[in-house]
Amino acid sequence: MNAPAPTGRLVPAADGHDLVFARTLPGSLEDSWASITEPERTARWIGAWEGEGAVGATIRLRLGFEEESPWADVRITECDRPRRLRVLSIDEAGAWDVSMELTPAGERTELRFTMHAVDATTIGDVGPGWEWYLDQLIASMSDAPLPPFEDYYPAQREYFAALAR
């Protein structure tokens, strides 16, 4: 299969640059919200989580599609159900501050996914991963086969690295 075209954009922000992706999700606003917040639904595209899903709480996310399925602590920093979720994960790889904004679009939902204050030195590796996860989200909502990571990385690496230059 040919590599999907990368869609991420690097956008100037108050604290550096944000890496922004847009997707049209195949479900309603409520269905899309469930796909990004309910553990049994997130397990289908990024990983299941456990804990209290509340602002200020820290949940544990099991990255189900990574080697060895590691656990990550993720603090919920904002939640405006069913339109906006922002979380912060800090581990040995650094800080991952991401938000997901949902907007109804007829029977579908527009998703704006943002990785805030992205480290420009890692964008070539991070960008393809987010493209893949977001396409997995769409596939999981459509009951379609999940795309192989090899279609995204390293094929999209140079595109993202160029954004940071």
Short mmCIF file of the C-alpha atoms (twelve columns), coordinates in Angstrom:
data_MODEL
# 
_entry.id   MODEL 
# 
loop_
_atom_site.group_PDB 
_atom_site.id 
_atom_site.type_symbol 
_atom_site.label_atom_id 
_atom_site.label_alt_id 
_atom_site.label_comp_id 
_atom_site.label_asym_id 
_atom_site.label_seq_id 
_atom_site.Cartn_x 
_atom_site.Cartn_y 
_atom_site.Cartn_z 
_atom_site.pdbx_PDB_model_num 
ATOM 1   C CA . MET A 1   0.000   0.000  0.000  1 
ATOM 2   C CA . ASN A 2   1.119   3.548  -0.633 1 
ATOM 3   C CA . ALA A 3   1.848   5.683  2.376  1 
ATOM 4   C CA . PRO A 4   -1.035  7.994  3.289  1 
ATOM 5   C CA . ALA A 5   -0.325  11.670 2.700  1 
ATOM 6   C CA . PRO A 6   0.635   13.447 5.931  1 
ATOM 7   C CA . THR A 7   -1.788  16.132 7.105  1 
ATOM 8   C CA . GLY A 8   -0.162  17.627 10.211 1 
ATOM 9   C CA . ARG A 9   0.670   21.326 10.329 1 
ATOM 10  C CA . LEU A 10  3.066   23.200 12.592 1 
ATOM 11  C CA . VAL A 11  1.331   26.302 13.960 1 
ATOM 12  C CA . PRO A 12  3.005   29.115 15.957 1 
ATOM 13  C CA . ALA A 13  1.693   29.316 19.531 1 
ATOM 14  C CA . ALA A 14  2.391   31.361 22.661 1 
ATOM 15  C CA . ASP A 15  4.674   28.631 24.049 1 
ATOM 16  C CA . GLY A 16  6.454   27.638 20.828 1 
ATOM 17  C CA . HIS A 17  4.714   25.589 18.163 1 
ATOM 18  C CA . ASP A 18  1.717   23.288 18.131 1 
ATOM 19  C CA . LEU A 19  1.387   20.274 15.864 1 
ATOM 20  C CA . VAL A 20  -2.196  20.278 14.563 1 
ATOM 21  C CA . PHE A 21  -4.144  17.559 12.755 1 
ATOM 22  C CA . ALA A 22  -7.697  17.610 11.408 1 
ATOM 23  C CA . ARG A 23  -9.902  14.599 10.774 1 
ATOM 24  C CA . THR A 24  -13.531 14.053 9.875  1 
ATOM 25  C CA . LEU A 25  -14.815 11.308 12.143 1 
ATOM 26  C CA . PRO A 26  -17.550 9.003  10.827 1 
ATOM 27  C CA . GLY A 27  -19.757 9.302  13.912 1 
ATOM 28  C CA . SER A 28  -21.990 11.810 15.627 1 
ATOM 29  C CA . LEU A 29  -20.625 14.177 18.259 1 
ATOM 30  C CA . GLU A 30  -21.674 11.803 21.075 1 
ATOM 31  C CA . ASP A 31  -20.251 8.744  19.304 1 
ATOM 32  C CA . SER A 32  -16.986 10.574 18.602 1 
ATOM 33  C CA . TRP A 33  -16.765 11.712 22.228 1 
ATOM 34  C CA . ALA A 34  -17.250 8.118  23.368 1 
ATOM 35  C CA . SER A 35  -14.486 6.988  20.991 1 
ATOM 36  C CA . ILE A 36  -11.956 9.361  22.589 1 
ATOM 37  C CA . THR A 37  -13.055 8.997  26.224 1 
ATOM 38  C CA . GLU A 38  -14.507 5.549  27.010 1 
ATOM 39  C CA . PRO A 39  -11.871 2.909  27.926 1 
ATOM 40  C CA . GLU A 40  -13.411 0.125  25.856 1 
ATOM 41  C CA . ARG A 41  -13.523 2.450  22.823 1 
ATOM 42  C CA . THR A 42  -10.029 3.975  23.271 1 
ATOM 43  C CA . ALA A 43  -8.670  0.418  23.539 1 
ATOM 44  C CA . ARG A 44  -9.575  -0.064 19.876 1 
ATOM 45  C CA . TRP A 45  -7.264  2.703  18.583 1 
ATOM 46  C CA . ILE A 46  -4.740  3.869  21.208 1 
ATOM 47  C CA . GLY A 47  -5.180  1.850  24.393 1 
ATOM 48  C CA . ALA A 48  -7.460  1.200  27.343 1 
ATOM 49  C CA . TRP A 49  -7.283  3.348  30.448 1 
ATOM 50  C CA . GLU A 50  -8.198  2.994  34.087 1 
ATOM 51  C CA . GLY A 51  -8.883  5.468  36.874 1 
ATOM 52  C CA . GLU A 52  -11.219 8.351  37.508 1 
ATOM 53  C CA . GLY A 53  -11.999 10.301 34.342 1 
ATOM 54  C CA . ALA A 54  -12.257 13.765 35.903 1 
ATOM 55  C CA . VAL A 55  -10.459 17.092 35.530 1 
ATOM 56  C CA . GLY A 56  -7.393  17.098 37.778 1 
ATOM 57  C CA . ALA A 57  -7.353  13.296 38.051 1 
ATOM 58  C CA . THR A 58  -4.552  11.124 36.695 1 
ATOM 59  C CA . ILE A 59  -5.545  8.045  34.741 1 
ATOM 60  C CA . ARG A 60  -3.330  5.181  33.621 1 
ATOM 61  C CA . LEU A 61  -3.323  4.590  29.856 1 
ATOM 62  C CA . ARG A 62  -2.017  1.312  28.494 1 
ATOM 63  C CA . LEU A 63  -0.563  2.047  25.080 1 
ATOM 64  C CA . GLY A 64  -1.974  -1.043 23.411 1 
ATOM 65  C CA . PHE A 65  -0.260  -0.599 20.052 1 
ATOM 66  C CA . GLU A 66  3.274   0.165  21.276 1 
ATOM 67  C CA . GLU A 67  5.998   -2.408 21.808 1 
ATOM 68  C CA . GLU A 68  5.433   -4.125 25.176 1 
ATOM 69  C CA . SER A 69  2.191   -2.082 25.700 1 
ATOM 70  C CA . PRO A 70  3.639   0.307  28.315 1 
ATOM 71  C CA . TRP A 71  1.497   2.185  30.839 1 
ATOM 72  C CA . ALA A 72  1.502   5.991  30.923 1 
ATOM 73  C CA . ASP A 73  0.195   8.349  33.607 1 
ATOM 74  C CA . VAL A 74  -2.073  10.936 32.005 1 
ATOM 75  C CA . ARG A 75  -3.545  13.924 33.870 1 
ATOM 76  C CA . ILE A 76  -6.834  15.310 32.615 1 
ATOM 77  C CA . THR A 77  -6.345  19.088 32.489 1 
ATOM 78  C CA . GLU A 78  -9.543  20.170 30.689 1 
ATOM 79  C CA . CYS A 79  -12.861 18.559 29.902 1 
ATOM 80  C CA . ASP A 80  -15.856 20.224 28.278 1 
ATOM 81  C CA . ARG A 81  -18.050 17.247 27.419 1 
ATOM 82  C CA . PRO A 82  -18.661 16.464 24.534 1 
ATOM 83  C CA . ARG A 83  -16.533 19.077 22.768 1 
ATOM 84  C CA . ARG A 84  -13.054 19.378 24.275 1 
ATOM 85  C CA . LEU A 85  -10.589 17.188 26.142 1 
ATOM 86  C CA . ARG A 86  -7.027  18.120 27.079 1 
ATOM 87  C CA . VAL A 87  -4.556  15.799 28.782 1 
ATOM 88  C CA . LEU A 88  -0.937  15.920 29.920 1 
ATOM 89  C CA . SER A 89  1.369   12.924 30.025 1 
ATOM 90  C CA . ILE A 90  4.901   13.196 31.393 1 
ATOM 91  C CA . ASP A 91  7.385   10.342 31.124 1 
ATOM 92  C CA . GLU A 92  11.022  9.684  30.236 1 
ATOM 93  C CA . ALA A 93  10.288  10.807 26.654 1 
ATOM 94  C CA . GLY A 94  9.133   14.230 27.877 1 
ATOM 95  C CA . ALA A 95  5.814   16.032 28.208 1 
ATOM 96  C CA . TRP A 96  2.903   15.307 25.897 1 
ATOM 97  C CA . ASP A 97  0.240   18.005 26.149 1 
ATOM 98  C CA . VAL A 98  -2.580  17.155 23.738 1 
ATOM 99  C CA . SER A 99  -6.088  18.431 23.148 1 
ATOM 100 C CA . MET A 100 -8.972  17.137 21.093 1 
ATOM 101 C CA . GLU A 101 -11.741 19.487 19.967 1 
ATOM 102 C CA . LEU A 102 -14.908 18.074 18.435 1 
ATOM 103 C CA . THR A 103 -17.352 20.030 16.267 1 
ATOM 104 C CA . PRO A 104 -20.533 18.528 14.808 1 
ATOM 105 C CA . ALA A 105 -20.650 18.425 10.999 1 
ATOM 106 C CA . GLY A 106 -23.996 16.968 9.957  1 
ATOM 107 C CA . GLU A 107 -23.917 13.250 10.784 1 
ATOM 108 C CA . ARG A 108 -20.139 13.377 11.187 1 
ATOM 109 C CA . THR A 109 -17.768 15.181 13.542 1 
ATOM 110 C CA . GLU A 110 -14.761 17.365 12.842 1 
ATOM 111 C CA . LEU A 111 -11.775 16.636 15.108 1 
ATOM 112 C CA . ARG A 112 -8.967  19.103 15.692 1 
ATOM 113 C CA . PHE A 113 -6.146  17.251 17.444 1 
ATOM 114 C CA . THR A 114 -3.325  19.398 18.812 1 
ATOM 115 C CA . MET A 115 -0.019  18.461 20.416 1 
ATOM 116 C CA . HIS A 116 0.884   21.643 22.262 1 
ATOM 117 C CA . ALA A 117 4.430   22.983 22.591 1 
ATOM 118 C CA . VAL A 118 5.885   20.234 20.432 1 
ATOM 119 C CA . ASP A 119 9.657   19.722 20.592 1 
ATOM 120 C CA . ALA A 120 10.885  20.550 17.075 1 
ATOM 121 C CA . THR A 121 13.737  18.028 17.375 1 
ATOM 122 C CA . THR A 122 11.266  15.139 17.740 1 
ATOM 123 C CA . ILE A 123 8.599   16.143 15.223 1 
ATOM 124 C CA . GLY A 124 9.925   13.802 12.513 1 
ATOM 125 C CA . ASP A 125 9.249   10.849 14.804 1 
ATOM 126 C CA . VAL A 126 6.151   12.152 16.605 1 
ATOM 127 C CA . GLY A 127 4.157   13.395 13.607 1 
ATOM 128 C CA . PRO A 128 3.827   10.062 11.775 1 
ATOM 129 C CA . GLY A 129 2.750   8.414  15.020 1 
ATOM 130 C CA . TRP A 130 -0.120  10.840 15.552 1 
ATOM 131 C CA . GLU A 131 -1.196  10.471 11.906 1 
ATOM 132 C CA . TRP A 132 -1.322  6.703  12.448 1 
ATOM 133 C CA . TYR A 133 -3.219  6.893  15.747 1 
ATOM 134 C CA . LEU A 134 -5.804  9.288  14.280 1 
ATOM 135 C CA . ASP A 135 -6.318  7.034  11.261 1 
ATOM 136 C CA . GLN A 136 -6.683  4.118  13.688 1 
ATOM 137 C CA . LEU A 137 -9.391  6.132  15.481 1 
ATOM 138 C CA . ILE A 138 -11.308 6.498  12.205 1 
ATOM 139 C CA . ALA A 139 -10.826 2.807  11.352 1 
ATOM 140 C CA . SER A 140 -12.015 1.761  14.829 1 
ATOM 141 C CA . MET A 141 -15.154 3.876  14.463 1 
ATOM 142 C CA . SER A 142 -15.818 2.429  10.986 1 
ATOM 143 C CA . ASP A 143 -15.092 -1.208 11.925 1 
ATOM 144 C CA . ALA A 144 -12.397 -1.130 9.236  1 
ATOM 145 C CA . PRO A 145 -9.005  -2.866 9.444  1 
ATOM 146 C CA . LEU A 146 -6.413  -0.860 11.391 1 
ATOM 147 C CA . PRO A 147 -3.706  0.632  9.176  1 
ATOM 148 C CA . PRO A 148 -0.161  -0.743 9.571  1 
ATOM 149 C CA . PHE A 149 2.304   1.605  11.263 1 
ATOM 150 C CA . GLU A 150 4.846   0.808  8.529  1 
ATOM 151 C CA . ASP A 151 2.675   2.799  6.089  1 
ATOM 152 C CA . TYR A 152 3.369   5.939  8.160  1 
ATOM 153 C CA . TYR A 153 6.879   5.565  9.510  1 
ATOM 154 C CA . PRO A 154 9.453   6.166  8.156  1 
ATOM 155 C CA . ALA A 155 7.553   7.290  5.009  1 
ATOM 156 C CA . GLN A 156 6.220   10.504 6.626  1 
ATOM 157 C CA . ARG A 157 9.304   11.276 8.719  1 
ATOM 158 C CA . GLU A 158 10.898  13.729 6.275  1 
ATOM 159 C CA . TYR A 159 7.640   15.656 5.778  1 
ATOM 160 C CA . PHE A 160 7.414   16.357 9.505  1 
ATOM 161 C CA . ALA A 161 11.124  17.007 9.965  1 
ATOM 162 C CA . ALA A 162 10.880  19.625 7.195  1 
ATOM 163 C CA . LEU A 163 8.071   21.402 9.067  1 
ATOM 164 C CA . ALA A 164 10.466  22.021 11.960 1 
ATOM 165 C CA . ARG A 165 13.227  23.480 9.787  1 
# 
